[in-house]
């Protein structure tokens, strides 16, 4: 019996050992099959089914920014926001906390635009189905803080809209209702749309509440009254620009067919006061576009410039005024080598204090490069969105890098020149209400001879007092045109004199650089003289040109110039010592 019991115990131990080994093998294999996740999914599925019995509502969340980042504000969010403005007003008092804003249209100056505040809910009905919208916000994630602009204040909350609906309305809501909300929202936005003028000078990114704003743009209402009807410009050139703008606005299919981004570049160049900025305003009013005015000197890096472009909307004009003054984009790249050499020399003479001040200046300076601007105009990121116009203005087009203004980047070059007679007639009609006057003849004769900008002409045509009329204003303009003509002639004369001086200085410098050794110069002159006047006459010129001594080279030049061409005489402009050596070398011959 004892032997039998001992054998049974041994058999049980062996079985348990085998079971443990088999279980270890099976468990290791089950871990490879992610058993915990498998069981967890089944439990979650059953938990959701149980929750659906208790809470039969489904949700759709619309975030303010697309994707995981904050590079671009969601169009869907803006459309839902616009749609819910109407739903909020018709909610019958269901919303307890409202936000009031000034409406975009000023048809009723006393009206307010109402929308629901955070954590408020509004109900909406669609084809017999009731849905609920909840507005809420969440604090920003600390690990997603951007590093574009250095140090930051407290960032603004992330905002959302959440839609609740019954599961039995799933197909209706997802298939039809959401599309209906977006369509109606776009219609409301179009109805209430007020064009805006944006700038990237946003006070280091802080909004009106003192919170850090993710938007890199600040804006005001665009209210510039200038149109092509009142723009002082040659009528033919004006019509050409308007036709080009219309073709662009209606060219969505064309740009898609040829495989180009739906954008177009305009370069406006000309003297100050010729109407480049007002041309931009007229373009915006003609197309009904927003305007984004970029101050390049406040953009710190190429990445920041790209972020600015991404946050612009379609149907917009992006303007960089006086681009030749904004950054070093003039194309004179050879200067950089000289600048580097100069900086290298300055480093040897610099002190620790001066280095520290220079580092502070460099830290605050813009590091936008020509390459960054080129990529901004027509790089891969320029295809984000569509229907954008990029405008550069400059007073000195010759200073810009050719790569910056080539076709494909600045597609159309428009010269804004001085006032012509046709532009004057338009200004006279607009400012004085006259289309003909005895002084028009004098103005027509003087305008081509006097460089006067449309801004100056308009100023002279503007009545300054109640007693001013068309006669006095036109007489004042004629007088100013006479003054401008005289000033132009005087400036041309001075420029001519200065130009001759510069040419002579350049010739002297060129002569110094290319001067040959005196002995060789003497031999060359000897050959030229001998070939022109003969050997005997050449001896007489050289040996008899300085009767009072070798150093009287001016007398020798005068004598030689009587029988030689001016170019040959020019070669005798040398120092006294050189003259002595030249004549000495000739005497030896």
Beta strands, then each sheet from edge to edge (+ up, - down):
strand 1: 57-63
strand 2: 98-101
strand 3: 113-116
strand 4: 120-126
strand 5: 129-138
strand 6: 158-166
strand 7: 196-199
strand 8: 218-221
strand 9: 263-269
strand 10: 290-293
strand 11: 316-320
strand 12: 388-394
strand 13: 412-415
sheet 1: 1+ 6- 5+ 4-
sheet 2: 2+ 3-
sheet 3: 8+ 7- 10- 11- 12- 9- 13-
end
